[in-house]
Amino acid sequence: MNDTGPDPSPWFRIRAASPEDALAVDTVRTAGWRHAYRGVVPDAVLDGMTPDPPRRRRQLADPGPGGFDYLAESGGRVIGWVSAGPVRDSDLSTAVQEVYACYVHPDQWGHGVGAALLTTALGTLTGRPGVPEVVLWVLEGNGRARRFYERHGFTPDGTRRLLPPGRVPGDVAEVRYVHATRAPHHGDV
Ligand SMILES: CC(C)(COP(=O)(O)OP(=O)(O)OC[C@H]1O[C@@H](n2cnc3c(N)ncnc32)[C@H](O)[C@@H]1OP(=O)(O)O)[C@@H](O)C(=O)NCCC(=O)NCCS
């Protein structure tokens, strides 16, 4: 052990998610909502949440054209999940890509798992030809996640919307962040 930097041998691995991971992924997502969104989303919504494996299984089995899901696994346990693919917002170019969700189980926060998931997803998205930028939506009151994304190069683009009241009542707002990718220039090697 030394204090010169992070441990070079990761204690978790990133892999593609499969439909069989549905319950584990939704367990991480539910725990993330309950911890991160307390005080932002009404308690009744958070306390009423339960994992929905059939729905998640369908999403993991068919993430749509260009969509993908990675997870972080440690000792056989799923501890994080990221979902991404082409942007869903009609006001942006279809070449733009989006991080749809990024969740780490709260008992694993602060150890670099989120960074590894986000970096891996960004690598896949920005490796696609002609991608001008990557966007994501985050709850306006989710300060921890906003700082996390800002540290990873995202900035707010000034777009704000309310979550559908049928899903989350109480005027809960989310804001859009953008991460510009560098367009290749002639002469680049
Ligand atoms: C946002 C979220 C994904 C971040 O995941 P995470 O695994 O905690 O992220 P990281 O560990 O990479 O980074 C978070 C902090 O840990 C620190 N950290 C990273 N690696 C570390 C390590 N090896 N040792 C100690 N600290 C470390 C980072 O510097 C950062 O610290 P800071 O906030 O004081 O700057 C996680 O908090 C989460 O799932 N939140 C709930 C869901 C959510 O809000 N998702 C975003 C909207 S979809």
The ligand as an SDF file (V2000), in Angstrom:
LIG
                    3D

 48 50  0  0  0  0  0  0  0  0999 V2000
  -23.6540   10.0030   -8.9490 C   0  0  0  0  0  0  0  0  0  0  0  0
  -23.0730    8.6120   -8.6710 C   0  0  0  0  0  0  0  0  0  0  0  0
  -23.3040    7.7170   -9.8930 C   0  0  0  0  0  0  0  0  0  0  0  0
  -21.5800    8.7220   -8.4220 C   0  0  0  0  0  0  0  0  0  0  0  0
  -21.0700    7.4050   -8.2100 O   0  0  0  0  0  0  0  0  0  0  0  0
  -19.7780    7.1410   -7.2610 P   0  0  0  0  0  0  0  0  0  0  0  0
  -19.3600    5.7430   -7.4650 O   0  0  0  0  0  0  0  0  0  0  0  0
  -20.0680    7.5870   -5.8870 O   0  0  0  0  0  0  0  0  0  0  0  0
  -18.7600    8.1410   -7.9620 O   0  0  0  0  0  0  0  0  0  0  0  0
  -17.1760    8.2240   -7.7120 P   0  0  0  0  0  0  0  0  0  0  0  0
  -16.7920    7.4140   -6.5490 O   0  0  0  0  0  0  0  0  0  0  0  0
  -16.5150    7.9470   -9.0070 O   0  0  0  0  0  0  0  0  0  0  0  0
  -17.0040    9.7700   -7.4060 O   0  0  0  0  0  0  0  0  0  0  0  0
  -17.6710   10.3310   -6.2990 C   0  0  0  0  0  0  0  0  0  0  0  0
  -16.6760   10.8060   -5.2400 C   0  0  0  0  0  0  0  0  0  0  0  0
  -15.7860    9.7840   -4.8270 O   0  0  0  0  0  0  0  0  0  0  0  0
  -14.4120   10.2280   -4.9570 C   0  0  0  0  0  0  0  0  0  0  0  0
  -13.5830    9.0800   -5.2880 N   0  0  0  0  0  0  0  0  0  0  0  0
  -13.4540    8.5150   -6.4870 C   0  0  0  0  0  0  0  0  0  0  0  0
  -12.6140    7.4730   -6.4120 N   0  0  0  0  0  0  0  0  0  0  0  0
  -12.2190    7.3630   -5.1180 C   0  0  0  0  0  0  0  0  0  0  0  0
  -11.3740    6.4580   -4.4120 C   0  0  0  0  0  0  0  0  0  0  0  0
  -10.7400    5.4520   -5.0450 N   0  0  0  0  0  0  0  0  0  0  0  0
  -11.2340    6.6330   -3.0930 N   0  0  0  0  0  0  0  0  0  0  0  0
  -11.8700    7.6520   -2.4660 C   0  0  0  0  0  0  0  0  0  0  0  0
  -12.6780    8.5280   -3.0880 N   0  0  0  0  0  0  0  0  0  0  0  0
  -12.8400    8.3910   -4.4000 C   0  0  0  0  0  0  0  0  0  0  0  0
  -14.4920   11.2180   -6.0690 C   0  0  0  0  0  0  0  0  0  0  0  0
  -13.4090   12.1330   -6.0590 O   0  0  0  0  0  0  0  0  0  0  0  0
  -15.7420   11.9000   -5.6960 C   0  0  0  0  0  0  0  0  0  0  0  0
  -15.4980   12.6800   -4.5530 O   0  0  0  0  0  0  0  0  0  0  0  0
  -16.0450   14.1490   -4.3980 P   0  0  0  0  0  0  0  0  0  0  0  0
  -17.5370   14.0640   -4.6260 O   0  0  0  0  0  0  0  0  0  0  0  0
  -15.7000   14.5470   -3.0080 O   0  0  0  0  0  0  0  0  0  0  0  0
  -15.3030   14.9060   -5.4460 O   0  0  0  0  0  0  0  0  0  0  0  0
  -23.6950    7.9860   -7.4040 C   0  0  0  0  0  0  0  0  0  0  0  0
  -23.6040    8.9130   -6.3490 O   0  0  0  0  0  0  0  0  0  0  0  0
  -25.1520    7.5710   -7.5770 C   0  0  0  0  0  0  0  0  0  0  0  0
  -25.4300    6.4720   -8.0220 O   0  0  0  0  0  0  0  0  0  0  0  0
  -26.0880    8.4510   -7.1910 N   0  0  0  0  0  0  0  0  0  0  0  0
  -27.5050    8.1310   -7.2450 C   0  0  0  0  0  0  0  0  0  0  0  0
  -28.0230    8.1020   -8.6420 C   0  0  0  0  0  0  0  0  0  0  0  0
  -27.7460    9.3570   -9.3710 C   0  0  0  0  0  0  0  0  0  0  0  0
  -27.8840   10.4370   -8.8330 O   0  0  0  0  0  0  0  0  0  0  0  0
  -27.3790    9.1780  -10.6480 N   0  0  0  0  0  0  0  0  0  0  0  0
  -27.1720   10.2880  -11.5200 C   0  0  0  0  0  0  0  0  0  0  0  0
  -28.4190   10.6310  -12.2510 C   0  0  0  0  0  0  0  0  0  0  0  0
  -28.9330    9.3560  -13.3870 S   0  0  0  0  0  0  0  0  0  0  0  0
  1  2  1  0
  2  3  1  0
  2  4  1  0
  2 36  1  0
  4  5  1  0
  5  6  1  0
  6  7  2  0
  6  8  1  0
  6  9  1  0
  9 10  1  0
 10 11  2  0
 10 12  1  0
 10 13  1  0
 13 14  1  0
 14 15  1  0
 15 16  1  0
 15 30  1  0
 16 17  1  0
 17 18  1  0
 17 28  1  0
 18 19  1  0
 18 27  1  0
 19 20  2  0
 20 21  1  0
 21 22  1  0
 21 27  2  0
 22 23  1  0
 22 24  2  0
 24 25  1  0
 25 26  2  0
 26 27  1  0
 28 29  1  0
 28 30  1  0
 30 31  1  0
 31 32  1  0
 32 33  2  0
 32 34  1  0
 32 35  1  0
 36 37  1  0
 36 38  1  0
 38 39  2  0
 38 40  1  0
 40 41  1  0
 41 42  1  0
 42 43  1  0
 43 44  2  0
 43 45  1  0
 45 46  1  0
 46 47  1  0
 47 48  1  0
M  END
$$$$
